[in-house]
Amino acid sequence: MNAASPVLELARALIARPSITPDDAGCLELLGARLAALGFQLERLDRGPVSNLWARWTPQTHDASVALPLLCFAGHTDVVPPGAPADWRSDPFQPEIRDGMLYGRGAADMKSSLAAFVVAVERRLARHPEPAGSIALLLTSDEEGAAVDGTAHVVDVLKARGERIDWCLVGEPTSVAQLGDTIKNGRRGSLSGHLVISGIQGHVAYPQLARNPVHQAVPALAELVAEEWDRGNAHFPPTSFQIAAIQAGSGADNVIPGRLEVRCNFRFATASTVAQLQDRVHAILDRHGLEYALHWNCGGQPYLTPPGHLSNALQAAIHGVTGRTAELSTSGGTSDGRYIAGICGEVVEFGPINASIHKTDECIAIADLEPLARCYEALLDRLPGRQNEP
């Protein structure tokens, strides 16, 4: 690939914009201008400090009384903070090419995917200006953060208007060892808990006058860690419980603490529900006689797209470009696919190799940029088809 590659040049332009959540830093204006030139109707659905774009293209010859099938590309312009610039070999927001790699924050997660989206659509419409379906892009600057004013908000707006999506591809970096080896067709849910266990503070020399919440909590925490929450299913691994943080004590060696704080998280499969997990945790804590308060936050429900039309079409597209057979997987963290699944029958995720995401010296192989765009373009070629569901 030479420096004139449109995917490379657009990816570099996006990386050069320091779009740390929730600041879009002008990425949507850059992408929107390219889409508007193709005839996309642009709608900004910003909320608070978050920038959101819903862009939709419909053939000019389309009969408005006929519903067209809709393929949506979804992604985020925001990136995680780069950390100390001195830890990077080059400025994280000055894209640099060296040794066949493109370096910069967002190179893999996921500005290269956004560039490939736009170039794929440009090429597809240049070859075939009147395809049988509609194309959309849903882009936000609030995926790496709280993720409440971004895709979730846009989905609420579309749902209120009765708009549905037939197929959605989220450009998350899903590839593991080689571009095209893995597609995500679902994700586990995330349920976090903030547990506060109360005791009675006192002097370590007089434990009979105090109540140590750490000592009381250890057996209960050990039981929570050892518990088999479910066995997963054909698509998901078993639900995982992890203690993320424990804090107690005044900082003095001779003081029994008066409270213990524990932060924990479930990554849960469709084999369990939020209510079931919460009830079982409370039952264990109650059985151990703890005085506690527990506050829950569900960061996302699990979603699953069984193998079908979209995953088959994407696997065929990837194989045609790379020669690889992509495996379906539900591993990893959460993504905005969990929101889009509420208005879309089939959601998958596919993008670059994820080895460097959220790390210093984040990068993508330059040799993967054009094939990524060609995979997206080939997917557009393979999805004429059915009408939007009511």
C-alpha positions in Angstrom: 0.0 0.0 0.0 1.3 3.4 -0.8 0.8 6.6 1.1 -2.0 7.6 -1.2 -4.3 4.9 0.1 -7.7 6.5 1.0 -8.1 4.2 4.0 -4.7 5.1 5.3 -5.1 8.8 4.7 -8.5 9.0 6.4 -7.4 6.8 9.3 -4.4 9.2 9.8 -6.7 12.2 9.7 -8.9 10.7 12.4 -6.1 9.7 14.6 -4.7 13.2 14.5 -7.9 14.4 16.2 -7.5 13.9 20.0 -11.0 12.6 20.6 -10.7 11.4 24.2 -14.2 10.5 25.5 -16.5 12.3 25.2 -14.8 14.9 23.0 -15.3 14.0 19.3 -12.6 16.6 18.3 -14.1 17.1 14.9 -14.1 13.5 13.7 -17.9 13.5 12.9 -17.5 16.6 10.8 -14.8 15.0 8.8 -16.7 11.8 8.3 -20.0 13.5 7.7 -18.6 15.6 4.9 -17.5 12.5 3.1 -20.9 10.9 3.6 -22.9 14.0 2.6 -21.0 14.1 -0.7 -22.4 10.6 -1.4 -26.0 11.8 -0.7 -26.3 10.6 2.9 -28.9 12.4 5.0 -27.0 13.5 8.1 -28.8 13.9 11.5 -26.9 15.0 14.6 -28.3 13.5 17.7 -25.9 15.0 20.2 -26.7 14.8 23.9 -24.9 16.7 26.6 -21.2 16.7 25.8 -21.6 13.6 23.5 -21.5 13.9 19.7 -23.7 11.4 17.8 -24.3 11.0 14.0 -27.0 9.1 12.3 -26.4 9.1 8.6 -28.6 7.2 6.1 -28.5 6.8 2.4 -31.5 5.7 0.3 -31.5 5.2 -3.5 -32.9 8.2 -5.3 -35.3 6.0 -7.3 -36.7 4.4 -4.2 -40.5 4.2 -3.8 -41.1 5.7 -0.4 -44.0 3.3 0.2 -41.7 0.3 0.0 -39.5 -0.6 3.0 -35.9 -1.2 2.0 -33.5 -3.6 3.9 -31.1 -1.6 5.9 -27.4 -2.4 6.6 -25.8 -0.2 9.3 -22.2 0.3 10.1 -21.7 1.3 13.8 -18.7 2.6 15.6 -17.2 5.2 17.9 -14.9 8.2 17.4 -13.8 8.4 21.0 -10.6 6.8 22.4 -9.3 6.1 25.8 -6.7 8.5 27.3 -3.2 7.7 26.0 -1.5 8.0 29.4 1.9 9.6 29.7 3.1 10.7 26.3 6.6 9.8 27.3 5.6 6.2 27.4 4.9 6.3 23.7 7.6 6.1 21.0 5.8 8.8 19.1 3.1 11.3 19.9 -0.2 9.3 20.3 -2.1 11.9 18.3 0.5 12.4 15.6 0.0 9.3 13.5 3.3 7.8 12.5 4.2 5.0 10.1 7.2 2.9 10.9 8.1 -0.7 10.1 4.9 -1.3 8.2 2.6 -0.2 11.1 0.4 2.8 11.6 0.8 4.1 15.2 -1.5 6.3 17.2 -4.3 6.3 19.8 -7.3 4.8 18.1 -5.4 3.1 15.2 -7.0 -0.2 16.1 -9.8 0.9 18.4 -11.4 2.0 16.1 -10.5 4.8 13.8 -9.2 2.5 11.1 -12.6 0.7 11.0 -14.3 4.1 10.6 -12.1 5.0 7.7 -12.7 1.6 6.1 -16.5 2.0 6.6 -16.5 5.3 4.6 -14.1 4.1 1.9 -16.1 0.9 1.4 -19.3 2.8 1.0 -17.7 5.3 -1.4 -16.4 2.5 -3.6 -19.6 0.5 -3.5 -21.8 3.4 -4.5 -19.3 4.3 -7.2 -19.6 0.8 -8.7 -23.3 0.5 -8.2 -25.1 3.8 -7.5 -28.6 2.2 -7.1 -28.3 -0.9 -4.8 -31.5 -2.6 -3.7 -31.1 -1.6 0.0 -30.4 1.3 2.3 -27.1 2.0 4.1 -26.6 3.8 7.4 -23.8 4.7 9.8 -24.3 5.2 13.5 -21.3 7.0 15.1 -20.8 8.2 18.6 -18.1 9.8 20.9 -19.4 8.0 24.0 -18.4 4.3 23.8 -15.3 4.2 25.9 -16.8 6.1 28.8 -20.2 5.9 30.5 -21.9 5.0 27.1 -25.3 6.4 28.1 -25.5 9.4 25.9 -24.1 7.8 22.8 -25.4 4.8 20.9 -27.9 4.1 23.7 -29.5 7.5 23.1 -29.5 7.2 19.3 -31.2 3.8 19.6 -33.9 5.3 21.9 -34.5 8.0 19.3 -34.8 5.5 16.4 -37.0 3.2 18.5 -39.4 6.0 19.3 -39.6 6.8 15.6 -40.3 3.2 14.7 -37.1 2.8 12.8 -35.5 -0.7 12.6 -32.2 -2.0 11.3 -32.0 -5.3 9.4 -28.3 -5.9 9.9 -25.6 -4.1 11.8 -21.9 -4.5 11.7 -20.0 -2.9 14.6 -16.3 -2.1 13.7 -14.8 -3.3 17.0 -11.3 -4.8 16.8 -12.2 -8.5 16.9 -9.4 -10.1 15.0 -6.9 -12.0 17.2 -3.8 -13.2 15.3 -4.7 -12.3 11.7 -7.2 -9.9 10.1 -10.4 -11.8 9.6 -9.9 -14.7 12.0 -12.7 -13.8 14.4 -16.2 -12.3 14.3 -18.1 -11.5 17.5 -21.7 -12.5 17.2 -22.6 -11.7 20.8 -21.2 -10.3 24.1 -21.6 -11.1 27.7 -23.5 -8.7 30.0 -21.8 -6.7 32.7 -23.1 -6.4 36.3 -21.1 -4.5 38.9 -21.6 -4.4 42.6 -20.4 -2.0 45.3 -20.6 -3.8 48.6 -20.1 -2.0 51.9 -19.8 -4.3 55.0 -20.1 -2.6 58.4 -18.3 -3.5 61.5 -17.2 -1.8 64.7 -13.9 0.1 64.8 -11.6 -0.6 67.7 -8.1 -1.3 69.1 -6.5 -4.4 67.8 -5.5 -5.3 71.4 -9.2 -5.4 72.4 -10.9 -7.3 69.6 -13.8 -8.3 72.0 -14.8 -4.6 71.9 -14.8 -4.3 68.1 -16.2 -6.2 65.1 -13.8 -6.7 62.2 -15.7 -6.6 58.9 -12.7 -8.1 57.1 -12.7 -11.2 59.2 -16.5 -11.5 58.9 -16.5 -11.0 55.1 -13.7 -13.4 54.1 -15.8 -16.6 54.3 -18.6 -15.0 52.3 -16.2 -13.6 49.7 -14.5 -17.0 49.4 -17.9 -18.6 48.8 -18.8 -16.0 46.2 -15.5 -16.6 44.4 -15.9 -20.4 44.5 -19.6 -20.4 43.4 -20.6 -21.9 40.1 -23.0 -19.3 38.8 -23.9 -21.2 35.6 -22.3 -23.5 33.1 -22.7 -21.2 30.1 -24.3 -22.6 26.9 -23.4 -23.4 23.3 -22.6 -19.7 22.6 -21.2 -18.4 25.9 -18.7 -19.5 28.5 -19.8 -19.8 32.1 -20.6 -16.6 34.0 -17.5 -15.1 35.6 -17.4 -13.4 39.0 -14.4 -11.2 39.9 -13.5 -9.1 42.9 -12.0 -5.9 41.4 -11.1 -3.9 44.5 -11.1 -4.3 48.3 -10.5 -1.4 50.7 -10.5 -1.2 54.5 -8.5 0.2 57.4 -7.5 3.6 58.7 -3.8 3.2 57.6 -2.7 2.4 61.2 -1.6 -1.1 62.2 -3.3 -1.0 65.5 -6.9 -0.1 64.4 -9.6 -2.6 63.6 -11.5 -1.1 60.6 -15.1 -0.2 60.9 -16.0 -0.9 57.3 -14.9 -2.9 54.3 -15.7 -1.9 50.7 -15.7 -4.4 47.9 -16.2 -3.8 44.2 -17.0 -6.8 42.1 -18.2 -7.6 38.6 -20.1 -10.4 36.8 -19.5 -11.0 33.1 -22.6 -13.0 32.6 -24.0 -15.2 29.9 -27.6 -15.6 28.7 -27.7 -18.7 31.0 -28.3 -16.3 34.0 -30.3 -13.1 34.5 -29.4 -10.0 36.5 -32.2 -10.8 39.0 -30.9 -14.4 39.5 -27.3 -13.2 40.1 -28.4 -10.5 42.5 -30.6 -12.8 44.5 -27.9 -15.4 44.9 -25.3 -12.9 46.0 -27.7 -11.5 48.7 -28.6 -15.0 49.8 -24.9 -15.8 50.4 -24.2 -12.5 52.3 -27.4 -13.0 54.4 -26.4 -16.6 55.3 -23.1 -15.3 56.7 -24.9 -12.8 58.9 -23.2 -9.7 57.5 -24.4 -6.2 58.1 -24.1 -4.7 54.6 -25.3 -2.4 51.9 -25.0 -3.5 48.2 -25.5 -1.2 45.3 -25.8 -2.7 41.8 -25.1 -1.3 38.3 -25.9 -3.2 35.2 -23.6 -1.9 32.5 -25.2 -4.0 29.7 -27.3 -7.1 29.0 -25.8 -9.9 27.0 -26.8 -10.2 23.4 -26.5 -13.0 20.9 -27.0 -13.2 17.1 -27.2 -16.9 16.2 -25.4 -17.9 13.0 -27.5 -16.8 10.1 -27.8 -14.5 7.1 -25.5 -11.7 8.4 -22.8 -13.8 9.9 -22.8 -16.1 6.8 -22.5 -13.1 4.5 -19.7 -11.6 6.5 -17.8 -14.9 6.7 -18.0 -15.3 3.0 -16.9 -11.7 2.5 -13.9 -12.2 4.7 -12.9 -15.4 3.1 -13.2 -13.9 -0.4 -10.8 -11.1 0.6 -8.4 -12.8 3.0 -8.8 -16.5 2.3 -9.5 -17.0 6.0 -12.5 -18.7 7.7 -13.6 -16.4 10.5 -14.7 -18.1 13.7 -17.7 -16.8 15.7 -17.0 -15.8 19.2 -18.7 -14.1 22.2 -15.6 -13.5 24.3 -14.3 -10.2 25.5 -15.9 -7.2 27.1 -19.0 -5.2 26.3 -19.7 -3.1 23.2 -22.4 -0.9 21.8 -23.8 -4.0 20.0 -25.8 -4.6 23.2 -27.8 -1.4 22.6 -28.2 -1.9 18.8 -29.6 -5.4 19.3 -32.7 -3.8 20.7 -33.7 -2.5 17.2 -31.8 -4.9 15.0 -32.4 -8.6 14.4 -28.8 -9.4 13.5 -25.7 -7.7 15.0 -22.1 -8.8 14.5 -18.7 -7.1 15.2 -15.7 -7.3 13.0 -12.5 -5.2 12.8 -8.7 -5.1 13.2 -6.4 -7.1 15.3 -6.9 -6.2 19.0 -3.5 -7.0 20.5 -2.6 -3.3 21.0 -5.9 -1.7 21.9 -5.8 0.5 25.0 -2.1 0.1 25.2 0.8 2.5 24.6 2.0 2.4 21.0 -1.4 1.3 19.7 -1.1 0.3 16.1 -2.5 -1.5 13.1 -0.6 -3.1 10.2 -0.8 -0.9 7.1 -1.2 -4.0 5.1 -4.5 -4.7 6.9 -6.2 -1.4 6.0 -7.2 -2.0 2.4 -8.3 -5.6 3.1 -10.5 -4.4 5.9 -12.2 -1.9 3.6 -12.6 -4.6 1.0 -14.2 -6.9 3.5 -16.8 -4.2 4.4 -17.4 -3.5 0.7 -17.9 -7.2 0.0 -20.4 -7.4 2.7 -22.4 -4.6 1.0 -22.3 -6.7 -2.1 -23.7 -9.7 -0.3 -26.7 -8.2 1.4 -29.6 -7.5 -0.9 -32.4 -9.4 0.6 -35.2 -9.2 3.0 -37.4 -6.3 4.0 -37.3 -4.5 7.4 -39.3 -6.3 10.0 -42.3 -4.4 11.4 
